[in-house]
Amino acid sequence: LYTLDAANARHENPITATVSAPRAGMVPTLYAEPGQQVAQDQRLLTLDMIDTLECVVDVDEMDILTLSVGQSVQVKLDAPPAVSVSATVERISPLGTVVLDTTKYPVTLTVPTPVEGLLPGMHVTAYWN
């Protein structure tokens, strides 16, 4: 990240800077536009690293004990193309939520990217033995 000290920030001639990231990612939020003057320490953007995507699936109480951290599961995209990829159980929440007389537990899965057709925020279904 490029920063300017207070003395340089007061120059009449604006200083041009290039902002670069240490690796590829996605910019979900821009707080400043290209060419816009910014203040010292002003946030410019948010960068989400997408070398690994996380999926959170709600697992029924009848099935939760069949999963363990590190286990491989299949994740299938609900939207076309119906791509199916391997994912890994990263976390199993010990706290469930009651939904229609049954308890569901959030389970976090990691999916290595890139996977053609899979984008952040898409709905998926998980399968395992």
C-alpha positions in Angstrom: 0.0 0.0 0.0 1.3 3.5 -0.9 1.1 6.2 1.7 2.1 9.9 1.7 3.4 11.7 4.7 1.7 14.9 5.8 4.3 17.2 4.3 4.0 15.6 0.8 0.2 15.7 1.1 0.2 19.5 1.4 2.0 20.1 -2.0 0.1 22.2 -4.5 1.1 19.7 -7.2 -0.8 16.4 -6.6 1.3 13.3 -6.3 0.2 10.4 -8.4 0.5 6.9 -6.9 -0.2 3.4 -8.1 -1.9 1.0 -5.7 -1.1 -2.7 -6.2 -2.0 -5.8 -4.3 0.3 -8.6 -3.2 -1.9 -11.2 -5.1 -5.0 -11.4 -7.2 -8.4 -10.7 -5.6 -11.8 -9.1 -6.1 -12.7 -5.4 -5.3 -16.2 -5.5 -3.8 -16.1 -1.9 -2.6 -14.4 1.3 -4.0 -14.2 4.2 -1.7 -12.3 6.5 -4.2 -12.4 6.8 -8.0 -9.3 6.8 -10.3 -8.0 10.4 -10.5 -9.9 11.5 -7.3 -7.8 13.4 -4.7 -7.7 11.5 -1.4 -6.7 12.4 2.1 -3.8 10.9 4.0 -4.8 7.5 5.4 -8.1 7.5 3.5 -9.4 4.0 2.7 -9.3 3.5 -1.1 -10.9 0.1 -1.5 -11.6 -3.3 0.0 -9.8 -6.3 -1.5 -11.1 -9.8 -1.0 -8.6 -12.5 -1.7 -10.3 -15.2 -3.7 -7.6 -17.9 -4.0 -9.9 -19.9 -1.8 -13.7 -19.5 -1.5 -15.7 -20.4 1.6 -19.1 -21.9 1.5 -21.3 -22.1 4.6 -23.9 -24.8 4.5 -26.5 -25.6 7.1 -26.3 -29.3 8.1 -29.2 -31.0 9.8 -28.8 -32.4 13.3 -29.3 -35.9 11.9 -26.3 -35.6 9.7 -23.9 -33.3 11.6 -22.1 -36.2 13.3 -21.2 -37.7 9.9 -18.9 -34.7 9.2 -15.4 -33.9 10.6 -12.9 -31.1 10.0 -10.6 -31.9 7.1 -13.2 -34.2 5.5 -13.6 -34.0 1.7 -17.1 -33.2 0.4 -18.6 -32.5 -3.0 -20.1 -29.1 -3.7 -22.5 -28.6 -6.6 -23.5 -25.2 -8.0 -27.2 -24.7 -7.9 -27.1 -22.4 -11.0 -26.1 -23.6 -14.5 -23.6 -24.8 -15.3 -24.1 -27.4 -12.6 -20.4 -27.7 -11.8 -19.4 -30.1 -9.0 -16.1 -29.6 -7.2 -14.3 -31.1 -4.2 -14.3 -29.0 -1.0 -12.9 -29.5 2.5 -14.7 -29.1 5.8 -12.9 -26.2 7.5 -15.2 -25.5 10.5 -18.2 -27.1 12.2 -20.1 -24.7 14.5 -20.9 -26.2 17.9 -24.0 -23.8 18.0 -27.0 -24.7 15.9 -30.2 -22.9 15.1 -33.7 -24.4 15.4 -35.5 -24.3 12.0 -38.9 -25.9 11.8 -38.5 -28.3 14.8 -34.9 -29.4 13.8 -31.5 -28.0 14.5 -29.2 -26.9 11.7 -25.4 -26.4 12.2 -23.4 -24.0 10.0 -20.5 -25.8 8.4 -17.8 -23.9 6.6 -16.3 -25.5 3.5 -13.3 -24.3 1.5 -13.1 -24.6 -2.2 -9.8 -24.0 -4.0 -10.2 -21.6 -6.9 -10.4 -20.9 -9.7 -13.5 -23.0 -10.5 -15.1 -22.1 -13.8 -18.7 -20.8 -13.1 -18.3 -20.5 -9.3 -18.4 -16.9 -8.0 -18.7 -15.5 -4.5 -22.2 -15.4 -3.2 -23.6 -18.2 -5.4 -25.8 -20.9 -3.9 -24.4 -24.4 -3.6 -25.4 -27.8 -2.3 -23.0 -30.1 -0.5 -22.9 -33.9 -0.7 -20.8 -36.5 1.3 -20.9 -40.2 2.2 
